[in-house]
Amino acid sequence: MSGSAVFNCGTQFSHTRRATSGLTYTVEFSTNLSAWNPADVTIVSVGDPDAKGVQTVTLTVNNAAVDGKLFVRVRAE
């Protein structure tokens, strides 16, 4: 399953998801795009589902960048 991500300044970002999909969402991070690990996240907000059942989740990733690099992805299973 794919999702959209909107990156803001710092390590806070938002993604959209179906509220009743039954999927588990895992936020992962990488500093080199080769090795991915579970991210240390703080949930900032979870929006109410819209008429189509889509909600926006805003997170802060607390992992540190290495050489200014920090990549984030959301995996849905």
Chimera marker file (.cmm) of the C-alpha trace (Angstrom):
<marker_set name="trace">
<marker id="1" x="0.000" y="0.000" z="0.000" r="1" g="1" b="0" radius="0.5"/>
<marker id="2" x="1.319" y="3.414" z="-0.803" r="1" g="1" b="0" radius="0.5"/>
<marker id="3" x="0.704" y="6.651" z="1.027" r="1" g="1" b="0" radius="0.5"/>
<marker id="4" x="1.555" y="10.264" z="0.604" r="1" g="1" b="0" radius="0.5"/>
<marker id="5" x="3.961" y="12.218" z="2.758" r="1" g="1" b="0" radius="0.5"/>
<marker id="6" x="4.327" y="15.949" z="3.128" r="1" g="1" b="0" radius="0.5"/>
<marker id="7" x="7.664" y="16.929" z="4.604" r="1" g="1" b="0" radius="0.5"/>
<marker id="8" x="7.896" y="20.054" z="6.720" r="1" g="1" b="0" radius="0.5"/>
<marker id="9" x="10.932" y="21.632" z="8.353" r="1" g="1" b="0" radius="0.5"/>
<marker id="10" x="12.844" y="19.410" z="10.762" r="1" g="1" b="0" radius="0.5"/>
<marker id="11" x="11.766" y="15.837" z="11.232" r="1" g="1" b="0" radius="0.5"/>
<marker id="12" x="8.020" y="16.376" z="11.498" r="1" g="1" b="0" radius="0.5"/>
<marker id="13" x="5.866" y="15.074" z="8.680" r="1" g="1" b="0" radius="0.5"/>
<marker id="14" x="2.314" y="14.120" z="7.834" r="1" g="1" b="0" radius="0.5"/>
<marker id="15" x="0.909" y="11.181" z="5.924" r="1" g="1" b="0" radius="0.5"/>
<marker id="16" x="-2.581" y="10.099" z="4.990" r="1" g="1" b="0" radius="0.5"/>
<marker id="17" x="-4.147" y="6.716" z="5.599" r="1" g="1" b="0" radius="0.5"/>
<marker id="18" x="-7.499" y="4.972" z="5.537" r="1" g="1" b="0" radius="0.5"/>
<marker id="19" x="-8.862" y="5.041" z="9.076" r="1" g="1" b="0" radius="0.5"/>
<marker id="20" x="-10.547" y="1.624" z="8.914" r="1" g="1" b="0" radius="0.5"/>
<marker id="21" x="-8.167" y="-0.286" z="6.658" r="1" g="1" b="0" radius="0.5"/>
<marker id="22" x="-7.095" y="-2.759" z="9.333" r="1" g="1" b="0" radius="0.5"/>
<marker id="23" x="-3.484" y="-2.195" z="8.310" r="1" g="1" b="0" radius="0.5"/>
<marker id="24" x="-0.575" y="-1.702" z="10.682" r="1" g="1" b="0" radius="0.5"/>
<marker id="25" x="1.606" y="1.315" z="9.888" r="1" g="1" b="0" radius="0.5"/>
<marker id="26" x="5.301" y="1.300" z="10.741" r="1" g="1" b="0" radius="0.5"/>
<marker id="27" x="7.453" y="4.412" z="10.419" r="1" g="1" b="0" radius="0.5"/>
<marker id="28" x="11.005" y="3.539" z="9.442" r="1" g="1" b="0" radius="0.5"/>
<marker id="29" x="14.148" y="5.636" z="9.056" r="1" g="1" b="0" radius="0.5"/>
<marker id="30" x="17.438" y="5.368" z="7.240" r="1" g="1" b="0" radius="0.5"/>
<marker id="31" x="20.540" y="7.486" z="6.939" r="1" g="1" b="0" radius="0.5"/>
<marker id="32" x="21.744" y="5.814" z="3.731" r="1" g="1" b="0" radius="0.5"/>
<marker id="33" x="18.598" y="4.458" z="1.940" r="1" g="1" b="0" radius="0.5"/>
<marker id="34" x="19.987" y="0.897" z="2.265" r="1" g="1" b="0" radius="0.5"/>
<marker id="35" x="19.369" y="-0.063" z="5.892" r="1" g="1" b="0" radius="0.5"/>
<marker id="36" x="15.913" y="0.687" z="7.339" r="1" g="1" b="0" radius="0.5"/>
<marker id="37" x="14.986" y="0.506" z="11.029" r="1" g="1" b="0" radius="0.5"/>
<marker id="38" x="11.885" y="1.277" z="13.102" r="1" g="1" b="0" radius="0.5"/>
<marker id="39" x="11.832" y="4.993" z="13.869" r="1" g="1" b="0" radius="0.5"/>
<marker id="40" x="11.433" y="6.561" z="17.293" r="1" g="1" b="0" radius="0.5"/>
<marker id="41" x="8.292" y="8.628" z="16.701" r="1" g="1" b="0" radius="0.5"/>
<marker id="42" x="6.038" y="10.943" z="18.643" r="1" g="1" b="0" radius="0.5"/>
<marker id="43" x="2.500" y="11.246" z="17.322" r="1" g="1" b="0" radius="0.5"/>
<marker id="44" x="1.613" y="14.938" z="17.139" r="1" g="1" b="0" radius="0.5"/>
<marker id="45" x="-1.963" y="14.557" z="15.895" r="1" g="1" b="0" radius="0.5"/>
<marker id="46" x="-4.393" y="12.144" z="14.255" r="1" g="1" b="0" radius="0.5"/>
<marker id="47" x="-7.085" y="13.883" z="12.261" r="1" g="1" b="0" radius="0.5"/>
<marker id="48" x="-10.717" y="12.865" z="12.067" r="1" g="1" b="0" radius="0.5"/>
<marker id="49" x="-11.528" y="10.749" z="9.011" r="1" g="1" b="0" radius="0.5"/>
<marker id="50" x="-13.032" y="12.663" z="6.095" r="1" g="1" b="0" radius="0.5"/>
<marker id="51" x="-16.111" y="11.528" z="4.151" r="1" g="1" b="0" radius="0.5"/>
<marker id="52" x="-13.992" y="8.915" z="2.333" r="1" g="1" b="0" radius="0.5"/>
<marker id="53" x="-12.496" y="7.543" z="5.566" r="1" g="1" b="0" radius="0.5"/>
<marker id="54" x="-9.063" y="9.121" z="5.037" r="1" g="1" b="0" radius="0.5"/>
<marker id="55" x="-7.274" y="10.719" z="7.958" r="1" g="1" b="0" radius="0.5"/>
<marker id="56" x="-4.046" y="12.697" z="8.303" r="1" g="1" b="0" radius="0.5"/>
<marker id="57" x="-1.458" y="11.646" z="10.865" r="1" g="1" b="0" radius="0.5"/>
<marker id="58" x="1.293" y="14.076" z="11.877" r="1" g="1" b="0" radius="0.5"/>
<marker id="59" x="4.439" y="12.624" z="13.468" r="1" g="1" b="0" radius="0.5"/>
<marker id="60" x="7.794" y="13.769" z="14.741" r="1" g="1" b="0" radius="0.5"/>
<marker id="61" x="10.710" y="11.426" z="14.053" r="1" g="1" b="0" radius="0.5"/>
<marker id="62" x="13.151" y="11.640" z="16.955" r="1" g="1" b="0" radius="0.5"/>
<marker id="63" x="16.070" y="9.817" z="15.317" r="1" g="1" b="0" radius="0.5"/>
<marker id="64" x="19.194" y="11.835" z="14.596" r="1" g="1" b="0" radius="0.5"/>
<marker id="65" x="20.448" y="12.588" z="11.113" r="1" g="1" b="0" radius="0.5"/>
<marker id="66" x="23.919" y="11.387" z="10.125" r="1" g="1" b="0" radius="0.5"/>
<marker id="67" x="25.917" y="13.832" z="7.988" r="1" g="1" b="0" radius="0.5"/>
<marker id="68" x="22.668" y="15.780" z="7.564" r="1" g="1" b="0" radius="0.5"/>
<marker id="69" x="20.811" y="12.767" z="6.127" r="1" g="1" b="0" radius="0.5"/>
<marker id="70" x="17.624" y="11.261" z="7.539" r="1" g="1" b="0" radius="0.5"/>
<marker id="71" x="15.146" y="9.464" z="5.295" r="1" g="1" b="0" radius="0.5"/>
<marker id="72" x="11.706" y="8.378" z="6.472" r="1" g="1" b="0" radius="0.5"/>
<marker id="73" x="9.112" y="6.024" z="5.038" r="1" g="1" b="0" radius="0.5"/>
<marker id="74" x="5.793" y="4.620" z="6.219" r="1" g="1" b="0" radius="0.5"/>
<marker id="75" x="5.265" y="0.923" z="5.643" r="1" g="1" b="0" radius="0.5"/>
<marker id="76" x="1.713" y="-0.477" z="5.680" r="1" g="1" b="0" radius="0.5"/>
<marker id="77" x="1.038" y="-4.170" z="6.271" r="1" g="1" b="0" radius="0.5"/>
<link id1="1" id2="2" r="1" g="1" b="0" radius="0.2"/>
<link id1="2" id2="3" r="1" g="1" b="0" radius="0.2"/>
<link id1="3" id2="4" r="1" g="1" b="0" radius="0.2"/>
<link id1="4" id2="5" r="1" g="1" b="0" radius="0.2"/>
<link id1="5" id2="6" r="1" g="1" b="0" radius="0.2"/>
<link id1="6" id2="7" r="1" g="1" b="0" radius="0.2"/>
<link id1="7" id2="8" r="1" g="1" b="0" radius="0.2"/>
<link id1="8" id2="9" r="1" g="1" b="0" radius="0.2"/>
<link id1="9" id2="10" r="1" g="1" b="0" radius="0.2"/>
<link id1="10" id2="11" r="1" g="1" b="0" radius="0.2"/>
<link id1="11" id2="12" r="1" g="1" b="0" radius="0.2"/>
<link id1="12" id2="13" r="1" g="1" b="0" radius="0.2"/>
<link id1="13" id2="14" r="1" g="1" b="0" radius="0.2"/>
<link id1="14" id2="15" r="1" g="1" b="0" radius="0.2"/>
<link id1="15" id2="16" r="1" g="1" b="0" radius="0.2"/>
<link id1="16" id2="17" r="1" g="1" b="0" radius="0.2"/>
<link id1="17" id2="18" r="1" g="1" b="0" radius="0.2"/>
<link id1="18" id2="19" r="1" g="1" b="0" radius="0.2"/>
<link id1="19" id2="20" r="1" g="1" b="0" radius="0.2"/>
<link id1="20" id2="21" r="1" g="1" b="0" radius="0.2"/>
<link id1="21" id2="22" r="1" g="1" b="0" radius="0.2"/>
<link id1="22" id2="23" r="1" g="1" b="0" radius="0.2"/>
<link id1="23" id2="24" r="1" g="1" b="0" radius="0.2"/>
<link id1="24" id2="25" r="1" g="1" b="0" radius="0.2"/>
<link id1="25" id2="26" r="1" g="1" b="0" radius="0.2"/>
<link id1="26" id2="27" r="1" g="1" b="0" radius="0.2"/>
<link id1="27" id2="28" r="1" g="1" b="0" radius="0.2"/>
<link id1="28" id2="29" r="1" g="1" b="0" radius="0.2"/>
<link id1="29" id2="30" r="1" g="1" b="0" radius="0.2"/>
<link id1="30" id2="31" r="1" g="1" b="0" radius="0.2"/>
<link id1="31" id2="32" r="1" g="1" b="0" radius="0.2"/>
<link id1="32" id2="33" r="1" g="1" b="0" radius="0.2"/>
<link id1="33" id2="34" r="1" g="1" b="0" radius="0.2"/>
<link id1="34" id2="35" r="1" g="1" b="0" radius="0.2"/>
<link id1="35" id2="36" r="1" g="1" b="0" radius="0.2"/>
<link id1="36" id2="37" r="1" g="1" b="0" radius="0.2"/>
<link id1="37" id2="38" r="1" g="1" b="0" radius="0.2"/>
<link id1="38" id2="39" r="1" g="1" b="0" radius="0.2"/>
<link id1="39" id2="40" r="1" g="1" b="0" radius="0.2"/>
<link id1="40" id2="41" r="1" g="1" b="0" radius="0.2"/>
<link id1="41" id2="42" r="1" g="1" b="0" radius="0.2"/>
<link id1="42" id2="43" r="1" g="1" b="0" radius="0.2"/>
<link id1="43" id2="44" r="1" g="1" b="0" radius="0.2"/>
<link id1="44" id2="45" r="1" g="1" b="0" radius="0.2"/>
<link id1="45" id2="46" r="1" g="1" b="0" radius="0.2"/>
<link id1="46" id2="47" r="1" g="1" b="0" radius="0.2"/>
<link id1="47" id2="48" r="1" g="1" b="0" radius="0.2"/>
<link id1="48" id2="49" r="1" g="1" b="0" radius="0.2"/>
<link id1="49" id2="50" r="1" g="1" b="0" radius="0.2"/>
<link id1="50" id2="51" r="1" g="1" b="0" radius="0.2"/>
<link id1="51" id2="52" r="1" g="1" b="0" radius="0.2"/>
<link id1="52" id2="53" r="1" g="1" b="0" radius="0.2"/>
<link id1="53" id2="54" r="1" g="1" b="0" radius="0.2"/>
<link id1="54" id2="55" r="1" g="1" b="0" radius="0.2"/>
<link id1="55" id2="56" r="1" g="1" b="0" radius="0.2"/>
<link id1="56" id2="57" r="1" g="1" b="0" radius="0.2"/>
<link id1="57" id2="58" r="1" g="1" b="0" radius="0.2"/>
<link id1="58" id2="59" r="1" g="1" b="0" radius="0.2"/>
<link id1="59" id2="60" r="1" g="1" b="0" radius="0.2"/>
<link id1="60" id2="61" r="1" g="1" b="0" radius="0.2"/>
<link id1="61" id2="62" r="1" g="1" b="0" radius="0.2"/>
<link id1="62" id2="63" r="1" g="1" b="0" radius="0.2"/>
<link id1="63" id2="64" r="1" g="1" b="0" radius="0.2"/>
<link id1="64" id2="65" r="1" g="1" b="0" radius="0.2"/>
<link id1="65" id2="66" r="1" g="1" b="0" radius="0.2"/>
<link id1="66" id2="67" r="1" g="1" b="0" radius="0.2"/>
<link id1="67" id2="68" r="1" g="1" b="0" radius="0.2"/>
<link id1="68" id2="69" r="1" g="1" b="0" radius="0.2"/>
<link id1="69" id2="70" r="1" g="1" b="0" radius="0.2"/>
<link id1="70" id2="71" r="1" g="1" b="0" radius="0.2"/>
<link id1="71" id2="72" r="1" g="1" b="0" radius="0.2"/>
<link id1="72" id2="73" r="1" g="1" b="0" radius="0.2"/>
<link id1="73" id2="74" r="1" g="1" b="0" radius="0.2"/>
<link id1="74" id2="75" r="1" g="1" b="0" radius="0.2"/>
<link id1="75" id2="76" r="1" g="1" b="0" radius="0.2"/>
<link id1="76" id2="77" r="1" g="1" b="0" radius="0.2"/>
</marker_set>
